[in-house]
Amino acid sequence: MKLSIGLLATCAIFQDVAAFSVTTSNRLRSTSLSMNVETNKNAKEIRVGVIGAGRIGLVHLEAITKAPGVTPVIISNPTVSKAEKAAKQFNLPQFTADAMDVIKDPNVDAVWICSPSQFHADQIKAAAAEGKDIFCEKPIATSLPETVEAINACNEAGVKLMIGLQRRFDENFRRVKEAVDRREVGKPIIIKLCSRDPEPPPFQYVKGGGGIFTDMAVHDLDMSRFLAGADPIEILAMGSCHIDKSILELEGSEKFDTAACMVRYPDGVQAIVDVCRQSSYGYDQRAEVLGTLGMIQTDNVYPNTAKIYKNDFTGNADMPYDFFLSRYNEAYVSETIAFCEALVNDTPVPCTGEDGLVALIMALAADKSAEENRWVSFREIVEAVYCKNPTECELLSQSESFPEGFRPRADARDLLLPNPDEQKEEQNDEKEEKKNFFSKMFNGKYSE
């Protein structure tokens, strides 16, 4: 039942039993980022609804309230008291316990989905059916067929879909990306990424979470593609358990707390990723690119720049941030601003459904590689998807006979309908072609 709020943003619950619910002394960093969204003369006012009043939902909501041209009007959360508290804190007129109240609210133009992963696909489809633009925290869905269906539901409805892969908006990683694009270190040769958490998550989080490649390494795999600027070819992955032996009873890569991957990209570029669920020295998030003319790397982010110099120690006075919301607070704000800007100015979103799909394919391929102890081509994962139509898809096992007329797709893009921005670009190209044709005709270019 709707109680009071009028916006639609699906920023799902980052539940109290969070992925890394460890006690931390670090507070969320206040951001110094500018909230000035660039607008044009055709900019429109966007009313937003948020789904999820957990920690990540509140990070997005705070950014939304400061972005020009965007107004949050409603927020939902199953524990309605959390939604009510958020509505009062950020002056939203409505709050509710039901996500569908946000999705169906006629006053909502766009929805932020920050709910638990298992609800994402259905909420995306429902919002698309109502004609709402959508921001969704990763993953789009918990399975590959559902992911394709959800993206195509948005593309079919002509609504924008942006996926929350926040590391792409981190200032440190973006500087590395700029260096690669500008060839400051020459042509890339090797990309290295590491991701190590301060403490392992609870057993109940790991169980049913999809495994270390899907729930943890997916960010690093996506970042390797982001930095490489190309689609990957194949992957070799392995995993082991060193920290929490209780997870050894779990299936597949859920029994790993440590893993490593090698990814092959075009032109011989190699990416090396290592992840571990425990780091005794804080949250370890680093990137490095070796090029033909040099190397660029990032360091961890610390709460301050103070250093201690003693006869038995020289180094940072404090350890790196020990929680992902502290480490990536500004990145979450930046991605929120980026989507707001795309909504207000009707421009392409910077992180698409396709990006979310490819990240999941990379994680699934890593899982398969670790299980079968071999290199796995990413096209193997894509070719297993069969779609009766764009929004009805399933996985085919190797033992099944292919449906009549089934033609395996080698490229993930071939599973998707064009998104609204691509459709608009195609229409503009057609208009330009017609304009040029008639211009030449009237100028006598086609006369005999």
C-alpha positions as CSV (number, residue, x, y, z in Angstrom):
1,M,0.0,0.0,0.0
2,K,1.4,3.4,-1.0
3,L,1.8,5.7,2.0
4,S,3.4,8.8,0.6
5,I,6.1,9.6,-1.9
6,G,6.1,10.4,-5.6
7,L,9.2,9.2,-7.5
8,L,10.5,6.2,-9.2
9,A,14.0,5.0,-8.7
10,T,14.9,1.4,-8.1
11,C,17.8,1.6,-5.7
12,A,17.4,-1.8,-4.1
13,I,18.0,-2.8,-0.6
14,F,21.5,-3.4,0.3
15,Q,20.2,-5.7,3.0
16,D,21.2,-5.5,6.6
17,V,22.8,-8.9,6.1
18,A,25.1,-7.2,3.6
19,A,27.7,-8.9,1.5
20,F,30.4,-7.6,3.7
21,S,28.7,-6.9,7.0
22,V,31.8,-6.4,9.0
23,T,32.3,-3.9,11.8
24,T,34.0,-0.8,10.4
25,S,35.3,2.3,12.0
26,N,35.4,4.2,8.7
27,R,32.5,6.4,7.9
28,L,31.2,7.1,4.5
29,R,33.2,9.7,2.8
30,S,31.5,13.0,2.1
31,T,31.9,13.7,-1.6
32,S,33.5,16.8,-3.0
33,L,32.1,16.0,-6.5
34,S,30.3,18.8,-8.2
35,M,26.6,18.1,-8.7
36,N,26.4,20.4,-11.7
37,V,24.7,18.4,-14.4
38,E,25.2,19.9,-17.9
39,T,21.9,20.6,-19.5
40,N,20.8,21.9,-22.9
41,K,18.0,24.1,-23.9
42,N,15.8,21.1,-24.6
43,A,16.4,19.6,-21.2
44,K,13.3,18.2,-19.4
45,E,12.4,17.8,-15.7
46,I,12.7,14.2,-14.7
47,R,10.7,12.7,-11.7
48,V,12.4,9.7,-10.1
49,G,11.3,6.8,-8.0
50,V,13.8,4.7,-6.0
51,I,13.4,1.0,-5.1
52,G,15.3,0.1,-2.0
53,A,16.1,2.2,1.1
54,G,19.2,0.3,2.1
55,R,22.7,1.8,2.1
56,I,23.3,1.8,-1.6
57,G,19.8,3.1,-2.3
58,L,20.4,6.1,0.1
59,V,23.8,6.9,-1.6
60,H,22.0,7.2,-5.0
61,L,19.0,9.0,-3.5
62,E,21.2,11.7,-1.9
63,A,22.9,12.3,-5.2
64,I,19.6,12.4,-7.0
65,T,18.3,15.2,-4.7
66,K,21.3,17.4,-5.6
67,A,21.2,16.8,-9.4
68,P,19.6,19.6,-11.4
69,G,16.6,18.7,-13.5
70,V,15.9,15.5,-11.5
71,T,13.4,15.3,-8.6
72,P,12.9,12.2,-6.5
73,V,9.2,11.7,-5.6
74,I,8.8,8.2,-4.1
75,I,10.8,5.5,-2.4
76,S,10.0,1.9,-1.5
77,N,11.3,-0.7,0.9
78,P,9.8,-3.9,2.2
79,T,10.6,-2.7,5.8
80,V,8.4,0.4,5.3
81,S,9.9,2.2,8.2
82,K,13.2,2.5,6.3
83,A,11.4,4.0,3.3
84,E,9.6,6.4,5.7
85,K,12.8,7.5,7.3
86,A,14.5,8.1,3.9
87,A,11.5,10.0,2.6
88,K,11.6,12.3,5.7
89,Q,15.4,12.7,5.4
90,F,15.4,13.7,1.8
91,N,12.0,15.4,1.7
92,L,10.2,13.0,-0.6
93,P,6.4,13.3,-0.7
94,Q,5.7,9.6,-0.8
95,F,7.0,6.3,0.5
96,T,5.7,2.7,0.3
97,A,6.5,-0.9,1.1
98,D,5.7,-2.1,-2.4
99,A,8.1,-1.6,-5.3
100,M,5.2,-1.8,-7.8
101,D,3.8,1.4,-6.3
102,V,7.0,3.1,-7.5
103,I,6.9,1.4,-10.9
104,K,3.3,2.2,-11.6
105,D,3.3,5.7,-10.2
106,P,2.1,7.9,-13.1
107,N,4.2,10.8,-11.8
108,V,7.5,8.8,-12.1
109,D,9.6,9.1,-15.3
110,A,12.6,7.0,-14.2
111,V,13.3,4.2,-11.6
112,W,16.4,3.5,-9.7
113,I,16.5,-0.3,-8.8
114,C,18.7,-1.0,-5.7
115,S,16.9,-4.1,-4.5
116,P,18.4,-7.5,-3.9
117,S,19.7,-9.2,-7.0
118,Q,16.9,-11.8,-7.3
119,F,14.3,-9.1,-7.9
120,H,16.2,-7.1,-10.5
121,A,15.0,-8.8,-13.7
122,D,11.3,-8.7,-12.8
123,Q,11.4,-5.1,-11.7
124,I,13.3,-4.1,-14.8
125,K,10.7,-5.8,-17.0
126,A,7.8,-4.2,-15.0
127,A,9.3,-0.7,-15.2
128,A,10.0,-1.1,-19.0
129,A,6.3,-2.1,-19.5
130,E,5.3,1.1,-17.8
131,G,7.6,3.1,-20.0
132,K,10.0,4.1,-17.3
133,D,13.7,4.7,-17.8
134,I,15.8,2.5,-15.5
135,F,19.0,2.6,-13.5
136,C,19.8,-0.9,-12.0
137,E,22.5,-2.0,-9.7
138,K,24.4,-5.0,-11.0
139,P,23.5,-7.7,-11.8
140,I,20.7,-7.3,-14.2
141,A,19.6,-10.8,-13.3
142,T,20.9,-13.9,-11.7
143,S,20.8,-16.0,-15.0
144,L,22.0,-15.3,-18.5
145,P,18.6,-15.9,-20.2
146,E,16.8,-13.5,-17.7
147,T,19.5,-10.9,-18.4
148,V,18.9,-11.0,-22.1
149,E,15.1,-10.9,-21.6
150,A,15.3,-7.9,-19.2
151,I,17.6,-5.9,-21.6
152,N,15.4,-6.6,-24.6
153,A,12.3,-5.7,-22.6
154,C,13.8,-2.2,-22.2
155,N,15.0,-2.0,-25.8
156,E,11.6,-3.1,-27.1
157,A,9.8,-0.5,-24.9
158,G,12.3,2.2,-26.0
159,V,13.4,3.1,-22.5
160,K,16.9,3.8,-21.3
161,L,18.7,1.2,-19.1
162,M,21.9,1.9,-17.2
163,I,23.7,-0.7,-15.2
164,G,25.6,0.2,-12.0
165,L,29.2,-0.8,-12.6
166,Q,30.5,1.9,-10.3
167,R,34.2,1.3,-10.7
168,R,34.0,2.7,-14.2
169,F,33.3,6.0,-12.5
170,D,36.1,5.9,-10.0
171,E,38.6,8.7,-10.5
172,N,41.6,6.4,-10.2
173,F,40.4,3.8,-12.7
174,R,39.2,6.6,-15.1
175,R,42.6,8.1,-15.1
176,V,44.1,4.8,-16.1
177,K,41.5,4.5,-18.8
178,E,42.4,8.0,-20.1
179,A,46.0,7.1,-20.2
180,V,45.2,4.0,-22.3
181,D,43.0,5.9,-24.7
182,R,45.5,8.7,-25.1
183,R,48.3,6.2,-25.6
184,E,50.3,7.9,-22.8
185,V,52.0,4.5,-22.1
186,G,51.9,3.3,-25.7
187,K,49.8,0.4,-26.8
188,P,48.6,-1.8,-24.0
189,I,50.4,-5.1,-23.4
190,I,49.3,-6.4,-20.0
191,I,46.4,-5.3,-17.7
192,K,46.5,-6.2,-14.0
193,L,43.7,-5.9,-11.5
194,C,43.3,-7.1,-8.0
195,S,40.4,-7.0,-5.6
196,R,40.8,-8.1,-2.0
197,D,38.2,-7.6,0.7
198,P,39.0,-6.8,4.4
199,E,37.1,-9.8,5.7
200,P,35.1,-12.7,4.2
201,P,31.4,-12.4,4.0
202,P,29.0,-14.6,6.1
203,F,28.5,-18.2,5.0
204,Q,24.8,-17.4,4.2
205,Y,25.9,-14.7,1.8
206,V,28.2,-17.0,-0.1
207,K,25.7,-19.8,-0.3
208,G,23.5,-19.2,-3.3
209,G,25.5,-16.1,-4.3
210,G,26.6,-17.6,-7.6
211,G,30.3,-18.0,-6.7
212,I,33.4,-15.8,-6.5
213,F,33.5,-15.0,-10.2
214,T,29.9,-13.8,-10.4
215,D,29.5,-12.0,-7.1
216,M,33.1,-10.6,-6.7
217,A,35.4,-10.9,-9.7
218,V,32.7,-9.7,-12.1
219,H,33.7,-6.1,-11.3
220,D,37.4,-6.7,-12.2
221,L,36.5,-8.6,-15.3
222,D,34.4,-5.7,-16.5
223,M,37.2,-3.3,-15.6
224,S,39.6,-5.3,-17.7
225,R,37.2,-4.9,-20.7
226,F,36.8,-1.2,-19.9
227,L,40.5,-0.6,-19.9
228,A,41.2,-2.9,-22.9
229,G,38.6,-1.0,-24.9
230,A,37.7,-4.3,-26.7
231,D,35.6,-7.4,-26.2
232,P,37.5,-10.4,-24.7
233,I,38.2,-13.6,-26.6
234,E,38.7,-16.4,-24.0
235,I,39.5,-16.9,-20.3
236,L,41.4,-19.3,-18.1
237,A,40.4,-19.3,-14.4
238,M,41.2,-21.2,-11.2
239,G,40.1,-21.0,-7.6
240,S,40.9,-22.3,-4.1
241,C,39.9,-22.0,-0.5
242,H,42.4,-20.6,2.1
243,I,40.4,-18.6,4.7
244,D,36.9,-19.9,5.5
245,K,37.0,-23.7,5.3
246,S,33.2,-23.9,6.0
247,I,32.4,-23.0,2.4
248,L,34.2,-26.1,1.0
249,E,30.9,-27.9,1.3
250,L,29.3,-25.6,-1.3
251,E,29.0,-26.2,-5.0
252,G,31.1,-24.8,-7.9
253,S,33.0,-21.6,-7.4
254,E,31.0,-20.9,-4.2
255,K,33.6,-23.0,-2.4
256,F,36.4,-20.6,-3.5
257,D,37.5,-17.6,-1.4
258,T,40.5,-17.0,-3.7
259,A,40.6,-16.9,-7.5
260,A,42.7,-15.8,-10.5
261,C,41.9,-15.3,-14.2
262,M,43.8,-14.7,-17.4
263,V,41.8,-13.1,-20.2
264,R,42.9,-12.8,-23.8
265,Y,42.0,-9.7,-25.8
266,P,42.5,-8.9,-29.5
267,D,46.1,-7.9,-30.6
268,G,47.6,-10.2,-27.9
269,V,46.6,-8.0,-25.0
270,Q,46.4,-10.0,-21.8
271,A,44.5,-9.2,-18.6
272,I,45.4,-10.8,-15.2
273,V,42.9,-10.7,-12.4
274,D,43.2,-11.9,-8.8
275,V,40.6,-11.7,-6.1
276,C,40.5,-12.8,-2.5
277,R,37.8,-12.5,0.2
278,Q,40.3,-11.5,2.9
279,S,43.1,-8.9,3.1
280,S,44.7,-8.3,6.5
281,Y,45.7,-4.7,5.5
282,G,42.3,-3.3,4.3
283,Y,40.3,-3.0,1.1
284,D,42.8,-3.6,-1.7
285,Q,41.7,-2.3,-5.1
286,R,44.4,-1.6,-7.6
287,A,44.9,-1.5,-11.4
288,E,47.9,-1.5,-13.6
289,V,48.5,-1.2,-17.4
290,L,51.8,-2.0,-19.0
291,G,52.2,-0.4,-22.4
292,T,54.9,-0.3,-25.0
293,L,56.0,3.2,-23.8
294,G,55.5,2.9,-20.0
295,M,53.2,1.8,-17.2
296,I,50.4,3.4,-15.2
297,Q,49.0,2.1,-11.9
298,T,46.7,3.1,-9.2
299,D,47.2,2.9,-5.4
300,N,44.6,2.1,-2.8
301,V,42.5,5.0,-1.3
302,Y,43.2,6.1,2.2
303,P,41.2,8.2,4.6
304,N,44.0,10.7,4.8
305,T,47.5,11.3,3.4
306,A,49.3,11.2,6.8
307,K,52.4,9.0,7.0
308,I,54.4,7.8,10.0
309,Y,58.2,7.7,10.0
310,K,59.9,5.6,12.7
311,N,62.9,3.4,13.1
312,D,60.8,0.3,12.7
313,F,58.1,1.6,10.3
314,T,57.6,4.0,7.5
315,G,54.3,4.3,5.7
316,N,50.7,5.4,5.8
317,A,49.4,6.3,9.3
318,D,46.1,4.4,8.6
319,M,45.1,1.5,6.5
320,P,43.1,1.9,3.3
321,Y,39.3,2.2,3.5
322,D,37.9,-1.0,4.7
323,F,34.5,-1.0,3.2
324,F,33.3,-0.7,-0.4
325,L,30.9,2.1,0.3
326,S,33.7,4.2,1.8
327,R,36.1,3.3,-1.0
328,Y,33.7,4.0,-3.9
329,N,31.3,6.6,-2.4
330,E,32.3,9.2,-5.0
331,A,32.0,6.7,-7.8
332,Y,28.4,5.8,-6.8
333,V,27.6,9.6,-6.8
334,S,29.3,10.1,-10.2
335,E,27.4,7.3,-11.9
336,T,24.1,8.7,-10.5
337,I,24.9,12.1,-11.9
338,A,25.9,10.5,-15.2
339,F,22.5,8.8,-15.6
340,C,20.6,12.0,-14.4
341,E,22.5,13.9,-17.2
342,A,21.5,11.3,-19.8
343,L,17.8,11.5,-18.7
344,V,17.7,15.3,-18.6
345,N,19.4,15.8,-21.9
346,D,18.1,12.6,-23.6
347,T,21.7,11.4,-24.4
348,P,23.2,7.9,-24.4
349,V,23.8,6.3,-21.0
350,P,27.5,5.6,-20.3
351,C,27.1,2.1,-19.0
352,T,24.6,0.0,-21.0
353,G,22.7,-3.2,-20.6
354,E,25.1,-4.7,-23.0
355,D,28.0,-3.9,-20.7
356,G,26.1,-5.7,-17.9
357,L,25.5,-8.7,-20.1
358,V,29.1,-9.0,-21.2
359,A,30.3,-8.7,-17.6
360,L,28.0,-11.6,-16.6
361,I,29.2,-13.7,-19.6
362,M,32.8,-13.2,-18.6
363,A,32.0,-14.3,-15.0
364,L,30.1,-17.4,-16.2
365,A,33.0,-18.3,-18.6
366,A,35.4,-18.0,-15.7
367,D,33.2,-20.3,-13.6
368,K,33.2,-22.8,-16.4
369,S,36.9,-22.6,-16.9
370,A,37.7,-23.2,-13.2
371,E,35.3,-26.2,-13.2
372,E,36.7,-27.8,-16.4
373,N,40.3,-26.7,-16.0
374,R,40.6,-25.3,-19.5
375,W,40.5,-22.1,-21.6
376,V,36.9,-21.2,-22.3
377,S,35.9,-19.0,-25.2
378,F,33.2,-16.4,-24.4
379,R,31.3,-17.4,-27.5
380,E,30.7,-20.8,-25.9
381,I,28.6,-19.0,-23.3
382,V,26.7,-16.9,-25.8
383,E,26.0,-19.9,-28.1
384,A,24.2,-21.7,-25.3
385,V,21.4,-19.1,-25.3
386,Y,18.2,-19.8,-27.3
387,C,15.6,-17.1,-27.6
388,K,12.2,-18.0,-29.1
389,N,11.7,-14.2,-29.2
390,P,13.6,-11.3,-27.7
391,T,11.9,-11.6,-24.3
392,E,11.7,-15.4,-24.1
393,C,15.1,-17.0,-23.7
394,E,16.5,-20.2,-22.2
395,L,19.8,-22.1,-21.9
396,L,20.4,-25.2,-24.1
397,S,22.4,-28.0,-22.5
398,Q,24.8,-29.9,-24.8
399,S,22.6,-33.0,-24.5
400,E,19.6,-31.3,-25.9
401,S,18.7,-31.3,-29.6
402,F,18.6,-27.8,-31.0
403,P,15.1,-26.4,-31.7
404,E,14.2,-26.2,-35.3
405,G,15.6,-23.1,-36.9
406,F,18.0,-22.5,-34.0
407,R,21.2,-20.6,-35.1
408,P,23.8,-20.2,-32.3
409,R,24.9,-16.6,-31.8
410,A,28.6,-16.0,-31.3
411,D,28.4,-12.3,-30.3
412,A,26.4,-11.2,-27.3
413,R,25.2,-8.2,-29.3
414,D,23.3,-10.5,-31.6
415,L,21.1,-11.6,-28.7
416,L,19.9,-8.0,-28.1
417,L,17.5,-5.6,-29.9
418,P,19.0,-2.2,-30.6
419,N,18.7,0.1,-27.6
420,P,16.8,3.4,-27.8
421,D,20.0,5.4,-28.4
422,E,21.1,3.1,-31.2
423,Q,17.6,3.3,-32.7
424,K,17.8,7.1,-32.6
425,E,21.2,7.1,-34.2
426,E,19.9,4.8,-37.0
427,Q,17.0,7.1,-37.6
428,N,19.3,10.1,-37.7
429,D,21.5,8.4,-40.2
430,E,18.5,7.6,-42.4
431,K,17.3,11.2,-42.2
432,E,20.8,12.4,-43.2
433,E,20.9,10.0,-46.1
434,K,17.5,11.2,-47.4
435,K,18.6,14.8,-46.9
436,N,21.8,14.2,-48.9
437,F,19.9,12.3,-51.6
438,F,17.3,15.1,-52.1
439,S,20.1,17.8,-51.9
440,K,22.0,16.1,-54.7
441,M,18.8,15.5,-56.7
442,F,17.8,19.2,-56.5
443,N,21.3,20.3,-57.4
444,G,21.2,18.2,-60.5
445,K,23.6,15.5,-59.4
446,Y,21.1,12.7,-60.5
447,S,19.8,14.4,-63.7
448,E,20.7,13.1,-67.0
